Amino acid sequence: MAIPADRKLISAEKLLELSAHEIEAHALSAINGSLAGLFILSGEIQPDRTEDIKEGKAVIRQKQSQKEIFGENYPIAGGLPWYILAMEQAQNGANFRQTFQVVEKLRYQYELKEAGGDEAKAHKKARAQTWVTCRWVFRSMSDTSQGGRFFSKDKAYLSGENDVRRVVDSSHSSWLDIGETNIIILPELFLLGIDPKNIKYPYKNATKIVWERTLAAKHKA
């Protein structure tokens, strides 16, 4: 993963997010797929909706890593209903502020129930989560005062994450690292003798290890 030297300084959180998504998801599964000796696992060919599945797997690994590093309450751009609502608002012409207001209002009602009526806690979490969701949806736009469109690849992230979560639960998460392909072929992999327990490079959350060894102290400072 290369970050251009002339790119503006990015936060430690963003660097970790990129590491988990690009290296520990895409790169790791592609390497394991190539070593398995099956062309279909290498990512060189793309069966139907493979792009969605690849991005869905990467999003799951990214969120998993963030929660393991920063805790369960870390604000992650997640939750399919909020994503979909924000994209719908943007597609219908709402700008960033208008979309934020709609999503935050509904998110607050949800968080209020989750917080047992604690208004301050609900407001704080609703605002933080809504900001992350809207920032994610509008990130391709240079002028967020305009609506009418959103980052199109979000469709792949959303549908892919939803599909992967339905098939691969936590007890079978090693399937996420077996190769860059569509998860519909998983039953066939069993017949071919491919077992995710035997992959060359299993997931270890190296992003968290790097954080603890080198970045955590600098971040606190």
Order of alpha helices (4+ residues) and beta strands (2+ residues): alpha-alpha-alpha-alpha-alpha-alpha-alpha-alpha-alpha-alpha
